[in-house]
Amino acid sequence: MSRTASSLLALAVISMIAFACQAFSSDQGQDPWTAKQLMPPAELARQINEGNGAEFHVFNIGPSGAIKGSLEIGEGRDPANIAKLQAALNKLPKDANVVVYCGCCPFKNCPNVRPAMKLLNDMQFTNGKLLDLGENLKVDWIDKGYPMAD
């Protein structure tokens, strides 16, 4: 094989690998929630403080502390915990106010929020929300004095 043919073949292989990597990363980078599905922490805290917390079904799908009134499910990256979340969600109407949160780390690094939000969407909950703890539970909730479980 000539040097030019070898170079062209190498370039073609590199191009195919780069294309495949780009396609994989764009598939992986798609978050299973919309901006509309992000619930501001101040909004949930206000609802809890005003006594409306019972209108919300709040699920802790991470290793962080428990928000007042939340049900601890366990880390969402574990399929057994996603099954546990599904069992809890099966008891609710599809229009229930459901909020999931983790708070272990920024969303871009969190292994727990994506499986939980995918489940909410797959189960077609119309009021499914992800608590917008963009940094973590401590910074976005605890440090602001929002209600934690006793």
Stockholm file with secondary structure:
# STOCKHOLM 1.0

chainA/1-150         MSRTASSLLALAVISMIAFACQAFSSDQGQDPWTAKQLMPPAELARQINEGNGAEFHVFNIGPSGAIKGSLEIGEGRDPANIAKLQAALNKLPKDANVVVYCGCCPFKNCPNVRPAMKLLNDMQFTNGKLLDLGENLKVDWIDKGYPMAD
#=GR chainA/1-150 SS CCHHHHHHHHHHHHHHHHHHHHHHHHHHTCCSCCGGGEECHHHHHHHHHTTCGGGEEEEECSSSCCBTTCEECCCTTSHHHHHHHHHHHTTSCTTSEEEEECCSSCGGGCSSHHHHHHHHHHTTCTTEEEECCSSCHHHHTGGGTCCBCC
#=GC SS_cons         CCHHHHHHHHHHHHHHHHHHHHHHHHHHTCCSCCGGGEECHHHHHHHHHTTCGGGEEEEECSSSCCBTTCEECCCTTSHHHHHHHHHHHTTSCTTSEEEEECCSSCGGGCSSHHHHHHHHHHTTCTTEEEECCSSCHHHHTGGGTCCBCC
//
